[in-house]
Amino acid sequence: MSSPSPPSDADARRRQRWLSLLAKAPAARLESLWQGLGLMPAYSVLRRPEIGLVMVQGRISGSGAAFCAGEMTATRTAVRLDTGEIGIGYVGGRAPRQAEIAAVIDALGQRSEWRDALEARIVAPLAAEAEARRRLTAARAAATKVDFFTVAREAGT
């Protein structure tokens, strides 16, 4: 039996993107998309869902020195498909079911025959919804922006 070849850079980036979207997705929405897929692959749990704390880091001005911003609750799990692929799931909060779904999707995403279907029916909708949330947040923030140069100039005239 030969060992699997290491993933390409493109595969690693795709997997990183998927895991990020799955981790940030609302739990109910991920469950709905997963149920809509109508799939129940055979898998075993390698690491049962565990809830713990993770340290959150920030950076001064977004790119400067790192600092500890605090802790947050997170749930993690790992599964193995009957075909051998191992998937992991890390999500914020106390969400064992969401972590397990993310891990199964991660494992299935390593199988070429499932990649396109998962991208189209789960990952792409989650990405579009995340972008819509980001735009809404940006629009709300922009609505509160004050141009102090203009205010100072008008006050001085």
TORPA-4810 file (N, C-alpha, C, O; in nm, 3 decimals):
<nodes>
NODE_1_0.085_-0.118_0.000_0.000_0.000_0.000_0.089_0.124_0.000_0.173_0.139_0.088_M
NODE_2_0.072_0.211_-0.096_0.154_0.332_-0.104_0.093_0.442_-0.019_-0.029_0.449_0.000_S
NODE_3_0.179_0.529_0.031_0.130_0.640_0.112_0.077_0.748_0.018_0.126_0.762_-0.094_S
NODE_4_-0.023_0.825_0.064_-0.078_0.929_-0.022_0.024_1.038_-0.047_0.109_1.066_0.037_P
NODE_5_0.015_1.099_-0.164_0.107_1.208_-0.196_0.068_1.331_-0.114_-0.049_1.349_-0.081_S
NODE_6_0.167_1.415_-0.083_0.135_1.535_-0.006_0.044_1.626_-0.086_0.052_1.629_-0.209_P
NODE_7_-0.041_1.702_-0.019_-0.133_1.791_-0.091_-0.056_1.903_-0.162_0.048_1.948_-0.113_P
NODE_8_-0.108_1.945_-0.274_-0.048_2.057_-0.346_-0.079_2.187_-0.271_-0.163_2.189_-0.182_S
NODE_9_-0.010_2.294_-0.309_-0.037_2.424_-0.247_-0.182_2.466_-0.270_-0.246_2.523_-0.182_D
NODE_10_-0.233_2.438_-0.390_-0.372_2.474_-0.421_-0.468_2.396_-0.332_-0.567_2.451_-0.284_A
NODE_11_-0.441_2.267_-0.311_-0.526_2.185_-0.223_-0.521_2.237_-0.080_-0.623_2.244_-0.012_D
NODE_12_-0.402_2.274_-0.035_-0.387_2.325_0.101_-0.462_2.456_0.118_-0.527_2.478_0.221_A
NODE_13_-0.454_2.545_0.019_-0.526_2.673_0.026_-0.678_2.650_0.023_-0.752_2.715_0.097_R
NODE_14_-0.722_2.557_-0.063_-0.865_2.527_-0.070_-0.913_2.474_0.064_-1.017_2.517_0.114_R
NODE_15_-0.840_2.381_0.121_-0.880_2.323_0.250_-0.881_2.429_0.359_-0.972_2.432_0.442_R
NODE_16_-0.782_2.516_0.361_-0.777_2.624_0.459_-0.900_2.716_0.445_-0.961_2.755_0.544_Q
NODE_17_-0.934_2.750_0.320_-1.052_2.835_0.295_-1.179_2.766_0.343_-1.262_2.828_0.410_R
NODE_18_-1.194_2.638_0.309_-1.312_2.563_0.351_-1.323_2.560_0.503_-1.429_2.590_0.559_W
NODE_19_-1.213_2.525_0.571_-1.217_2.515_0.717_-1.252_2.649_0.780_-1.324_2.654_0.880_L
NODE_20_-1.201_2.757_0.724_-1.233_2.890_0.775_-1.382_2.920_0.760_-1.445_2.967_0.855_S
NODE_21_-1.437_2.894_0.642_-1.580_2.920_0.620_-1.667_2.831_0.707_-1.767_2.878_0.761_L
NODE_22_-1.631_2.704_0.721_-1.709_2.612_0.803_-1.706_2.654_0.950_-1.806_2.644_1.020_L
NODE_23_-1.591_2.702_0.996_-1.576_2.743_1.135_-1.657_2.868_1.166_-1.707_2.883_1.278_A
NODE_24_-1.669_2.957_1.069_-1.737_3.085_1.091_-1.885_3.083_1.055_-1.957_3.178_1.084_K
NODE_25_-1.930_2.977_0.993_-2.071_2.969_0.950_-2.163_2.960_1.070_-2.129_2.897_1.170_A
NODE_26_-2.280_3.021_1.061_-2.379_3.000_1.167_-2.415_2.851_1.174_-2.437_2.787_1.072_P
NODE_27_-2.420_2.798_1.295_-2.440_2.654_1.315_-2.569_2.605_1.247_-2.569_2.500_1.183_A
NODE_28_-2.677_2.680_1.261_-2.805_2.638_1.202_-2.797_2.635_1.049_-2.854_2.547_0.985_A
NODE_29_-2.726_2.731_0.991_-2.713_2.735_0.845_-2.629_2.620_0.794_-2.662_2.559_0.692_R
NODE_30_-2.520_2.588_0.864_-2.436_2.475_0.824_-2.515_2.345_0.834_-2.507_2.260_0.745_L
NODE_31_-2.591_2.330_0.941_-2.674_2.210_0.958_-2.775_2.199_0.844_-2.796_2.090_0.790_E
NODE_32_-2.838_2.310_0.807_-2.937_2.311_0.699_-2.874_2.270_0.565_-2.930_2.188_0.492_S
NODE_33_-2.760_2.328_0.533_-2.692_2.293_0.407_-2.649_2.147_0.408_-2.660_2.079_0.306_L
NODE_34_-2.600_2.100_0.520_-2.556_1.960_0.532_-2.674_1.865_0.513_-2.663_1.767_0.440_W
NODE_35_-2.786_1.894_0.578_-2.905_1.811_0.564_-2.956_1.813_0.421_-3.003_1.712_0.369_Q
NODE_36_-2.947_1.930_0.355_-2.992_1.943_0.217_-2.910_1.860_0.119_-2.956_1.826_0.010_G
NODE_37_-2.789_1.827_0.158_-2.703_1.745_0.074_-2.754_1.601_0.071_-2.731_1.528_-0.025_L
NODE_38_-2.824_1.560_0.178_-2.881_1.425_0.183_-2.777_1.316_0.184_-2.797_1.211_0.123_G
NODE_39_-2.668_1.339_0.251_-2.556_1.245_0.249_-2.524_1.203_0.392_-2.522_1.286_0.483_L
NODE_40_-2.498_1.077_0.411_-2.455_1.030_0.542_-2.340_0.932_0.522_-2.360_0.811_0.522_M
NODE_41_-2.218_0.986_0.504_-2.104_0.897_0.483_-2.070_0.819_0.609_-2.095_0.865_0.720_P
NODE_42_-2.014_0.703_0.590_-1.971_0.622_0.703_-1.838_0.677_0.754_-1.743_0.693_0.678_A
NODE_43_-1.833_0.706_0.884_-1.710_0.757_0.944_-1.704_0.717_1.090_-1.805_0.681_1.151_Y
NODE_44_-1.585_0.724_1.145_-1.567_0.700_1.287_-1.508_0.827_1.349_-1.435_0.901_1.284_S
NODE_45_-1.540_0.848_1.473_-1.491_0.966_1.544_-1.354_0.933_1.603_-1.342_0.841_1.685_V
NODE_46_-1.253_1.007_1.563_-1.119_0.988_1.618_-1.101_1.065_1.747_-1.039_1.017_1.842_L
NODE_47_-1.156_1.185_1.751_-1.152_1.269_1.870_-1.293_1.322_1.890_-1.342_1.402_1.811_R
NODE_48_-1.356_1.276_1.995_-1.493_1.321_2.020_-1.493_1.473_2.037_-1.391_1.530_2.075_R
NODE_49_-1.605_1.539_2.010_-1.607_1.685_2.025_-1.568_1.727_2.166_-1.625_1.680_2.265_P
NODE_50_-1.470_1.816_2.172_-1.421_1.868_2.300_-1.439_2.019_2.302_-1.413_2.088_2.203_E
NODE_51_-1.484_2.069_2.415_-1.504_2.212_2.432_-1.395_2.263_2.525_-1.371_2.205_2.631_I
NODE_52_-1.330_2.370_2.485_-1.223_2.427_2.565_-1.203_2.574_2.533_-1.286_2.636_2.466_G
NODE_53_-1.094_2.627_2.581_-1.062_2.767_2.557_-0.941_2.779_2.467_-0.849_2.698_2.475_L
NODE_54_-0.942_2.879_2.382_-0.826_2.911_2.299_-0.791_3.058_2.321_-0.878_3.141_2.346_V
NODE_55_-0.663_3.088_2.313_-0.617_3.226_2.329_-0.632_3.296_2.194_-0.592_3.243_2.091_M
NODE_56_-0.689_3.414_2.197_-0.708_3.493_2.076_-0.600_3.600_2.073_-0.583_3.675_2.169_V
NODE_57_-0.528_3.606_1.961_-0.423_3.706_1.945_-0.470_3.819_1.856_-0.551_3.800_1.765_Q
NODE_58_-0.418_3.935_1.884_-0.443_4.050_1.799_-0.308_4.108_1.757_-0.204_4.065_1.806_G
NODE_59_-0.311_4.203_1.668_-0.188_4.271_1.627_-0.214_4.422_1.630_-0.318_4.469_1.584_R
NODE_60_-0.118_4.494_1.683_-0.130_4.639_1.689_-0.136_4.692_1.545_-0.050_4.660_1.463_I
NODE_61_-0.235_4.770_1.515_-0.259_4.826_1.381_-0.276_4.719_1.275_-0.260_4.746_1.157_S
NODE_62_-0.309_4.597_1.315_-0.335_4.490_1.220_-0.211_4.421_1.167_-0.222_4.312_1.110_G
NODE_63_-0.094_4.480_1.184_0.028_4.416_1.132_0.147_4.432_1.225_0.256_4.384_1.193_S
NODE_64_0.129_4.497_1.337_0.239_4.522_1.430_0.261_4.407_1.527_0.236_4.291_1.495_G
NODE_65_0.307_4.442_1.644_0.340_4.344_1.747_0.215_4.269_1.792_0.108_4.327_1.807_A
NODE_66_0.231_4.139_1.813_0.119_4.056_1.859_0.094_4.078_2.008_0.187_4.104_2.084_A
NODE_67_-0.033_4.067_2.047_-0.068_4.073_2.189_-0.184_3.978_2.213_-0.257_3.944_2.121_F
NODE_68_-0.201_3.934_2.337_-0.310_3.843_2.372_-0.435_3.926_2.397_-0.440_4.006_2.490_C
NODE_69_-0.535_3.905_2.314_-0.659_3.983_2.324_-0.757_3.920_2.424_-0.849_3.987_2.470_A
NODE_70_-0.739_3.794_2.455_-0.827_3.726_2.549_-0.849_3.583_2.509_-0.780_3.530_2.422_G
NODE_71_-0.946_3.519_2.573_-0.978_3.379_2.546_-1.118_3.369_2.488_-1.203_3.455_2.512_E
NODE_72_-1.140_3.262_2.413_-1.274_3.234_2.363_-1.299_3.083_2.372_-1.205_3.003_2.368_M
NODE_73_-1.425_3.046_2.383_-1.462_2.906_2.385_-1.458_2.852_2.243_-1.497_2.919_2.148_T
NODE_74_-1.409_2.728_2.229_-1.402_2.664_2.098_-1.432_2.515_2.114_-1.412_2.458_2.221_A
NODE_75_-1.481_2.454_2.007_-1.508_2.310_2.004_-1.427_2.250_1.890_-1.421_2.306_1.781_T
NODE_76_-1.366_2.135_1.917_-1.289_2.067_1.813_-1.325_1.920_1.809_-1.368_1.862_1.909_R
NODE_77_-1.306_1.860_1.693_-1.327_1.717_1.676_-1.250_1.669_1.554_-1.207_1.750_1.472_T
NODE_78_-1.233_1.538_1.543_-1.166_1.479_1.427_-1.238_1.349_1.393_-1.279_1.273_1.481_A
NODE_79_-1.254_1.324_1.262_-1.321_1.204_1.214_-1.237_1.138_1.106_-1.151_1.201_1.045_V
NODE_80_-1.264_1.009_1.083_-1.200_0.936_0.973_-1.311_0.868_0.893_-1.390_0.791_0.947_R
NODE_81_-1.315_0.897_0.762_-1.409_0.828_0.675_-1.368_0.682_0.665_-1.252_0.647_0.689_L
NODE_82_-1.462_0.597_0.632_-1.430_0.455_0.612_-1.330_0.436_0.499_-1.266_0.331_0.491_D
NODE_83_-1.318_0.535_0.411_-1.221_0.528_0.301_-1.083_0.579_0.343_-0.989_0.574_0.263_T
NODE_84_-1.068_0.627_0.467_-0.938_0.663_0.522_-0.908_0.810_0.539_-0.815_0.845_0.611_G
NODE_85_-0.983_0.899_0.475_-0.955_1.042_0.486_-0.989_1.091_0.628_-1.089_1.051_0.687_E
NODE_86_-0.902_1.177_0.680_-0.921_1.233_0.814_-0.962_1.379_0.800_-0.900_1.455_0.726_I
NODE_87_-1.067_1.416_0.870_-1.115_1.554_0.869_-1.113_1.611_1.009_-1.130_1.540_1.107_G
NODE_88_-1.091_1.742_1.017_-1.092_1.810_1.145_-1.196_1.921_1.143_-1.230_1.974_1.037_I
NODE_89_-1.246_1.954_1.258_-1.341_2.062_1.271_-1.313_2.142_1.396_-1.315_2.087_1.507_G
NODE_90_-1.287_2.270_1.381_-1.270_2.364_1.492_-1.373_2.475_1.470_-1.378_2.534_1.362_Y
NODE_91_-1.453_2.503_1.571_-1.552_2.610_1.560_-1.554_2.689_1.690_-1.520_2.638_1.797_V
NODE_92_-1.593_2.815_1.679_-1.605_2.898_1.797_-1.730_2.862_1.874_-1.833_2.829_1.815_G
NODE_93_-1.722_2.869_2.006_-1.836_2.844_2.092_-1.851_2.697_2.129_-1.763_2.615_2.104_G
NODE_94_-1.963_2.669_2.190_-1.996_2.533_2.234_-2.087_2.470_2.129_-2.210_2.479_2.140_R
NODE_95_-2.028_2.409_2.028_-2.105_2.360_1.914_-2.053_2.225_1.866_-1.991_2.217_1.760_A
NODE_96_-2.076_2.118_1.942_-2.025_1.986_1.902_-2.076_1.940_1.767_-1.999_1.884_1.688_P
NODE_97_-2.203_1.960_1.737_-2.260_1.915_1.610_-2.198_1.990_1.494_-2.165_1.930_1.392_R
NODE_98_-2.181_2.121_1.507_-2.120_2.201_1.401_-1.976_2.156_1.377_-1.934_2.147_1.261_Q
NODE_99_-1.900_2.129_1.482_-1.762_2.083_1.466_-1.757_1.948_1.395_-1.670_1.924_1.312_A
NODE_100_-1.852_1.859_1.428_-1.854_1.727_1.364_-1.890_1.738_1.215_-1.829_1.672_1.132_E
NODE_101_-1.988_1.820_1.183_-2.024_1.840_1.043_-1.905_1.898_0.966_-1.875_1.854_0.855_I
NODE_102_-1.839_1.997_1.025_-1.723_2.058_0.959_-1.614_1.954_0.935_-1.550_1.954_0.830_A
NODE_103_-1.592_1.866_1.031_-1.489_1.762_1.016_-1.524_1.663_0.905_-1.438_1.623_0.828_A
NODE_104_-1.651_1.624_0.897_-1.693_1.531_0.792_-1.681_1.597_0.654_-1.636_1.533_0.559_V
NODE_105_-1.720_1.723_0.644_-1.707_1.795_0.516_-1.560_1.808_0.480_-1.523_1.792_0.363_I
NODE_106_-1.475_1.837_0.578_-1.331_1.845_0.553_-1.278_1.712_0.498_-1.200_1.711_0.403_D
NODE_107_-1.318_1.603_0.558_-1.273_1.471_0.512_-1.325_1.441_0.371_-1.250_1.395_0.285_A
NODE_108_-1.452_1.468_0.348_-1.510_1.443_0.214_-1.445_1.531_0.108_-1.427_1.488_-0.006_L
NODE_109_-1.408_1.653_0.146_-1.344_1.745_0.052_-1.209_1.698_0.003_-1.157_1.749_-0.096_G
NODE_110_-1.152_1.602_0.071_-1.024_1.545_0.028_-1.044_1.438_-0.080_-0.947_1.391_-0.139_Q
NODE_111_-1.167_1.401_-0.104_-1.199_1.303_-0.208_-1.240_1.381_-0.334_-1.333_1.461_-0.331_R
NODE_112_-1.172_1.355_-0.443_-1.194_1.432_-0.566_-1.338_1.422_-0.616_-1.389_1.518_-0.674_S
NODE_113_-1.404_1.309_-0.595_-1.541_1.294_-0.646_-1.643_1.377_-0.568_-1.756_1.394_-0.615_E
NODE_114_-1.608_1.428_-0.451_-1.701_1.509_-0.371_-1.668_1.657_-0.374_-1.752_1.740_-0.337_W
NODE_115_-1.548_1.692_-0.416_-1.501_1.831_-0.407_-1.595_1.931_-0.473_-1.632_2.030_-0.410_R
NODE_116_-1.634_1.907_-0.598_-1.718_2.004_-0.670_-1.857_2.017_-0.609_-1.909_2.128_-0.597_D
NODE_117_-1.916_1.905_-0.571_-2.050_1.910_-0.512_-2.049_1.985_-0.378_-2.139_2.065_-0.351_A
NODE_118_-1.949_1.960_-0.297_-1.940_2.029_-0.168_-1.914_2.178_-0.188_-1.970_2.262_-0.117_L
NODE_119_-1.830_2.210_-0.285_-1.802_2.351_-0.314_-1.931_2.422_-0.357_-1.961_2.531_-0.308_E
NODE_120_-2.005_2.361_-0.448_-2.125_2.425_-0.503_-2.240_2.432_-0.402_-2.311_2.533_-0.396_A
NODE_121_-2.259_2.327_-0.323_-2.380_2.320_-0.240_-2.360_2.361_-0.095_-2.458_2.385_-0.024_R
NODE_122_-2.235_2.369_-0.049_-2.212_2.410_0.090_-2.116_2.529_0.098_-2.150_2.632_0.156_I
NODE_123_-1.998_2.515_0.041_-1.894_2.617_0.059_-1.929_2.747_-0.013_-1.917_2.854_0.047_V
NODE_124_-1.969_2.741_-0.138_-2.001_2.864_-0.212_-2.115_2.943_-0.147_-2.103_3.065_-0.133_A
NODE_125_-2.226_2.878_-0.106_-2.330_2.956_-0.037_-2.280_3.018_0.093_-2.315_3.132_0.124_P
NODE_126_-2.198_2.945_0.169_-2.143_3.001_0.293_-2.052_3.119_0.264_-2.053_3.218_0.337_L
NODE_127_-1.972_3.110_0.158_-1.882_3.219_0.121_-1.962_3.343_0.080_-1.928_3.455_0.119_A
NODE_128_-2.068_3.324_0.002_-2.151_3.437_-0.040_-2.219_3.503_0.079_-2.227_3.626_0.087_A
NODE_129_-2.267_3.422_0.172_-2.333_3.477_0.292_-2.232_3.549_0.381_-2.265_3.653_0.439_E
NODE_130_-2.111_3.496_0.393_-2.007_3.562_0.473_-1.971_3.697_0.411_-1.952_3.795_0.483_A
NODE_131_-1.960_3.702_0.279_-1.929_3.828_0.210_-2.042_3.929_0.229_-2.016_4.048_0.248_E
NODE_132_-2.167_3.883_0.225_-2.281_3.973_0.248_-2.278_4.029_0.390_-2.306_4.147_0.412_A
NODE_133_-2.244_3.944_0.487_-2.232_3.992_0.627_-2.119_4.094_0.639_-2.133_4.194_0.710_R
NODE_134_-2.007_4.068_0.570_-1.894_4.159_0.576_-1.931_4.295_0.517_-1.897_4.399_0.572_R
NODE_135_-2.001_4.293_0.403_-2.042_4.418_0.339_-2.141_4.496_0.426_-2.132_4.619_0.435_R
NODE_136_-2.233_4.426_0.490_-2.328_4.492_0.578_-2.257_4.558_0.695_-2.288_4.672_0.732_L
NODE_137_-2.162_4.488_0.754_-2.084_4.544_0.865_-2.005_4.665_0.818_-2.000_4.766_0.889_T
NODE_138_-1.943_4.657_0.701_-1.866_4.769_0.647_-1.956_4.889_0.620_-1.918_5.003_0.646_A
NODE_139_-2.076_4.864_0.567_-2.169_4.973_0.539_-2.215_5.041_0.668_-2.225_5.163_0.675_A
NODE_140_-2.241_4.961_0.770_-2.281_5.019_0.899_-2.168_5.102_0.959_-2.192_5.209_1.014_R
NODE_141_-2.046_5.052_0.947_-1.931_5.127_1.000_-1.910_5.255_0.921_-1.882_5.359_0.979_A
NODE_142_-1.924_5.249_0.789_-1.906_5.367_0.705_-2.010_5.475_0.736_-1.982_5.595_0.725_A
NODE_143_-2.128_5.432_0.775_-2.234_5.528_0.806_-2.202_5.610_0.931_-2.259_5.718_0.950_A
NODE_144_-2.113_5.560_1.016_-2.079_5.632_1.139_-1.947_5.708_1.127_-1.903_5.769_1.224_T
NODE_145_-1.883_5.705_1.011_-1.753_5.768_0.992_-1.768_5.920_0.995_-1.861_5.977_0.937_K
NODE_146_-1.675_5.983_1.063_-1.672_6.129_1.070_-1.540_6.175_1.009_-1.434_6.123_1.044_V
NODE_147_-1.547_6.271_0.918_-1.427_6.330_0.859_-1.388_6.449_0.944_-1.443_6.558_0.928_D
NODE_148_-1.292_6.429_1.035_-1.255_6.534_1.129_-1.190_6.654_1.061_-1.201_6.766_1.109_F
NODE_149_-1.123_6.631_0.950_-1.063_6.743_0.877_-1.172_6.839_0.832_-1.159_6.961_0.846_F
NODE_150_-1.280_6.783_0.777_-1.391_6.866_0.730_-1.458_6.937_0.847_-1.491_7.055_0.836_T
NODE_151_-1.479_6.868_0.959_-1.543_6.928_1.075_-1.458_7.042_1.128_-1.510_7.149_1.159_V
NODE_152_-1.326_7.022_1.139_-1.237_7.127_1.191_-1.234_7.247_1.097_-1.229_7.361_1.141_A
NODE_153_-1.237_7.221_0.970_-1.231_7.329_0.871_-1.358_7.413_0.875_-1.353_7.536_0.868_R
NODE_154_-1.473_7.346_0.886_-1.600_7.418_0.889_-1.614_7.497_1.018_-1.670_7.606_1.017_E
NODE_155_-1.565_7.443_1.128_-1.576_7.511_1.257_-1.489_7.637_1.260_-1.521_7.735_1.327_A
NODE_156_-1.378_7.635_1.187_-1.287_7.748_1.187_-1.327_7.858_1.091_-1.267_7.965_1.094_G
NODE_157_-1.425_7.838_1.006_-1.463_7.942_0.908_-1.567_8.035_0.961_-1.608_8.127_0.891_T
</nodes>
